[in-house]
Amino acid sequence: MYDASLWQPSADISILQKRAQLLKAIRSFFDVQNVMEVDTQCLSLGSITDPHIEVLASKTRSQGQDITYYLQTSPEYAMKRLLCAGSGSIYQLGKVFRAEEIGRRHSIEFTMLEWYRVGFDHWQLMDDIQSLLGVLLDDDTLTCERLSYQVVFLRHTGLDPFSATLLSLQECAHEHTEYGLQEEDRDTLLELVFSSVIEPAIGVNSPCFVHSYPASQAALAKIHLDEQGFQVAARFELYWQGMELANGYHELTDAKEQTQRFEQDKLTRADLGLADRRFDERLISALEHGLPECAGVALGVDRLLMLMCHKAHITEVLPFAHTRA
C-alpha cells in the first residue's frame, strides 16, 4: 500500500540548513585560495575498471544505435582531462553514483568533494585536508594522526601485511568474518581484515590518515620504496570515528603504466566472473598529452556531515533517501 508520508524529507530541516552551510564553507575555502570549481559530466562512455566497485549504466539511442553511458562513480577521470588541458588546481562538489549495497553509510547516490592540487604530493595534500577540516569544524587546533598501513596492521592484528603468510591472513579474516578460509587473493584478505578489524578502531578520537598502502593497492597512485625497501603506494585514506572519509593519491602520470593497471583490473574482473568493462580511453589520451605533477583526493560530504551532526545513518543527512526518491 502506498505510504502518503513518503513525500516528506529524510533529514530534519535543521540538518539541511547545516548541510547548506557546509557546502558554502567548502566553496569558500577553495575560492579564497583561487582554486577553480568545475562541473563535469555525470554520464560517460568509459568507466572505472576497479573490480570492487560496480557502476550504474544508462542506455540511449543515437543515429539508430544503442549506446551505453555510465553514471560516474567519481569525477576523477574528467577532472584529470581538465588538468591535462591546463586548468591548474581544481575542485568539484557534486553527485556520484555506485551500484553498491545500501546501508548505514552507503547510498547509491551521494555527494562527493574531489580536488586536485598541482605541484602537491600526497603528504602536502594531507596538510591541505587538515586545514580544510579545521575550517569546517571551526577548530584551528585540529591535528590529524598519520599512521602507515603496516603500523595499523601490526598494532591491531599482530600481522605484517607485507610478510604475513596467506594462511595467517585467511585465519585472521575467518576469525572476524564469515569469509577467509577459501579466499586465495591476498589483497581481498587484507581488505577483509582491514575493514572488519582495523577500520572500526582507528580515528576514534581524532581524524587519522593511513598511508603507504601495498603497491598492489595503488589504483591510480604512484609507487615508491619505503624506508624498509617495500614497494608502497603513494596514497592515503582518512578515517574518523571508525569511518572512511577520504581517499587520496600522489597521482600517477604515466599513461603506459596506467593502461597496464586497467588491463590487470580487467583480468581480475574476468577471474572473478564479473562483466568486462570498457576503460576510459580519453583519460589515457589525456595522460599521453601530459598530466602535471599533482595530488588529488575524494571526500564523502554526506559522511562528514553525519559525524558533524552525530547521526548514525546516512539517510539522516540526505534531503531524500533512496526510499523517498
N, C-alpha and C positions, 0 to 999 in steps of 0.2 A: 504494500500500500504506500502511496506517495506521502512523504512527510513534508507538510507545508512549512515547517520551521526551518527547512534547509536553505531558505533564502538568506538567512542571517549569516554574518561573517563568523569565521572560526575564532578570530582573535578579538579581544576587547578593544574598543576604540582607543582606550588609553595606551594599549600596546602598539596600535597602528600609528598613534602620534609619536611614540618613541622610535618606531621604525622610520618614519619620515625624518625625524631629527638625525637619526643615524646616517641615512643616505645623504642628507645635506652636509653633515660633518665630514663624511668621506670625500665628497666632491670638493669641499673647502680645503681639505688637507692637500689634495693634489693641485688644485687651482693656484694656491699660494706658491707652490713650487714650480708653476708653469709646466706641469705635466698635462699633455693634451688628452681630453676624453675622446674616445672613439666609440662607434656604434656599428659593429659589424653584423653580418647576416646570421640568422638563426638556421637557415637551410643551406646545405652544401652537397655537391655531388660526391665528395670524398668524406671519409670519416676516420675515426681512430681505429687502430688495429689491436689495441690492448685486449687480450683475451679475458680480462677480469671485469670489463665494463661493456654492457650491452646498450645499444642505441635504439632510438625510436626513428622509424622511417615513414616517409610520406610519398605517395605515388601521384604523379600527374601525367598529362599527355601534352606533347608539343610536336606539331607537324606530323601528327599521326603515329607518334612513337610514345611508348610508355617510358617514363623517366622516374627513377627513384632518387629522392633527396633525403638527406639525413638531418634530423634535428641535432644541433651541435651540443656535445657534452661539455664543451669549453670553447671560448673564443680564441684559443691559443693559436691555431693554425692561421686564421685570418689576421690576427694581430701580428704574427711573425712576418706575414707577407707585407704588412704595412711597415714594419721595422726594416725589412729589406729594401723597401721603396724610399727610405729616408725619413720616416716620420719622427724619429727621435723618441724619447721616453713617452710612453702612453699608458692609459688605463681604461678599463671598461667595467661598467656596472650594469648587469642585466641578467636576463633569464637564460638558464641552460637546462638540458633535459637528459635524463638517464632512465633506461628501462630496467630499473632495479627494484628489489623488494621494498615495498613501502613500510615504514616503521617509525619508531620514536624519533629517529634522527635523519630519516630519509624520506624524500618526496620525489616523484618523477619529474617535477618542475621545481626549480629553486633558484635563488638569486646568488650570483657569484660576482665577486670583485676580483678582477685579474689585472695585474700591471707588470710592466717591463721597464727596467732602468738600464739605459745604455751606459756602458762603461763600468757597471757593477759586477761583482762576483756574488756568490751566494752568502758569503759572510757579511758583506755590506748590505745585502738585501734583508738579512735578519735584523740588522740595526734599523733599517727603514721600517720594517714591520713593528718593531718595538716602539718606535716613535709614533707610528700611526695608532697603535693600541693605547699608548699613553694619552694621546689626544682624545680618542673615542671614549676612553674610560675616565677621562679627567683626572689622570694620575701621572704627574710628571716624575714620580719616583719609581715607576714601574720598571722592573728588571725581569727579563725572561731568562730562565736557566737554559744552558746549552749542554747536551749530552750526546755522545756518539752512539750509534746503533749498537756497537759492540758493548759499550758500557751498560746500557739499559738491559741488554740481553743477559749479560753476566750477573747484573745486580738482581734481576727478578726471576731468573731461571737457573742460574749457575752454569749455563751453556754458552760457549763461544760460538757465535753464528758463523764464523769463518772456518772453524776447525771441528765443530761438533760432527759426530757421525750421523749418517742418515737414520740409523736405528734409534739413536738417542733423541733425535728430533721427532721421529714417529711416536716414541713412547711419551714424550712430553706433550705433544699435540693430543694424543689419545687420553692422557690423564685429565686434560682440561676441556676436551670437546668430545663429541661422538665420532670424530674422524681421526685419521692419522695413521693407523697401523697398515692400511693398504695403500696409502699415498706414497708415491716414489719421486715426486717432483720436489726438489729441495726448497725452491722459493715458495711453493704453496705451503709447505710445512712451516717455513719461517713466518709466513703471513698468518697462518693459523695460530701459532704460538704468540706472535706479537699482538694480534687483535684480542685474543682471549685472556692472556696473562699480563702482558706489559701495558697495553693501551689504557686499561682502567686504572692503572697505578701511577701514571705519570702526569705531571702538570696539575696535581691536585690543589696545591696552594697558590701557585702562580704559573703563568704560561711557560711551556718548556719546548725548546727546539730539539728535535732528534735529527742528527746529521750523519753523514758518511755511511750511507746505506751500501750494501754489497753491490758490486758493479753489475751483477745480473739484474738488479732492480733499477737501473739507471734511467730507463724510459727515454726522455729527451734531454737528459743532463750529460755534461762532460764526465769523463772518468779520469781519476788520477791515483797515484800511490799515496797511502797514508804513511805515518811515521814508522809503522811496523812492516811496511812493504806489501800490505794488502791493497788490491785494486778496489777502490770505493767510488761511489757516485757522488758527484758534487751537487748534492740535493739535500733537502731537509723537509721535515713535516713539523707542524706546530700543534701541540696538544695543550688543552686547558681543561681541568676538571675531568680528565679521562676521555675527552672528546677531541677528535681530529678537527682542526680549524683550517689549516692551510698546508699547501704542498708547493715547494719552490725549487727551482733549478738554477745553476750556472749553465746557461743554455748551450746545447750542442750546436755548433755552426757548420759542421762538416756534412755536406749533402750525401756523400757516398756512404759514410758510416750510418747516417740516419736511415737511408734506404735499406741497408743491411739489417738494421734493427726492425724496421717494418716487415721485411721479408721473414725474419725469425719469428715475429709475432704471428704472421700468417701460418707458418709451420706449426707453431704451438696451438693455434686455433684448430688446425686440422687434426692434430693429435688428440685434442680434447673433444672432437666431434662437433665443433662449433662451425657455423656458417662462415664461408670465406667473406672477406670484407675488403673492398677496394680502398687503398690508401690514397691520401690527398697528393696527387702528382703536382698540383700547383704549388704546394708547400715545398716540395723537392726542387722545383724550378726556381723558386724564390731563394732557397738556400744556396743553389748553384750561383745565383746572381750575387749573393753575399749578405749574410746576417751579421750585423755588427756585434761585437762582444757585449753581452748583456746578461742580466739575471731576471727571471720572472717568477711570479707566484700567483696562485689562485686561492682565494679565501672565501669560505662559506659564510655569507652575510646572515642567513637565517639562523645558523648555529651560533654565531657570535651574539645575535640578539637574544636567543634562548638563554645564554649564560648571563648576559647583562640584565635580563628581566627575571632570572631564576625560574625559568619554565622548563618542564621536563619533556615536553613533546613539541615537535616542530610545528604541528598544526596550531599551537597556541600563539604563534607569532606570524602566521600567514593570514592575509585577508580572507582567503577562501581555501580550505583544504581540498584535496582531490575529490573527496566525497561530496563536496558542495560546489564543485566547479561547474 
